[in-house]
């Protein structure tokens, strides 16, 4: 079985320093973020750095900022942190609503453009589902479903499973993994 891991830190090609950031009130409550349960991008909560000139802090490399947030998020905010990535407008941080995490990000990265977005599941919850599917590989083979890859997507809050038996697998996976992070089946031939 080919295992595909999606790194917690996804790197984008553009960042706030390369594109214009829109100004928003950084004091907006994190729980009022308009991002949906599926992780769809809503306006999110923005740090003060999103309203600043793109050259306000040239030392604040978005890739470095996302990396720092990822390390601290996984270590100190594991129950709520889902992931960080460089997006089109700045560093996007996905997390379950958390005043403590939001306060740390806003204070530590005030001069960087960081957008806090709601997530349904933490990275730990997605990792647990990922491991369940991997641990069930023999079970799935016995059911006639060959799992060709497993990955997680913290932006959408799903574990993605590649198999060439999608139609057969759908009801079986729904029955086995009904609670918690959803499993999305995609058509994928064996490697």
Beta strands, then each sheet from edge to edge (+ up, - down):
strand 1: 9-10
strand 2: 45-46
strand 3: 81-86
strand 4: 91-95
strand 5: 114-118
strand 6: 147-153
strand 7: 158-163
strand 8: 182-187
sheet 1: 1+ 3+ 4- 5- 2+
sheet 2: 6+ 7- 8-
end
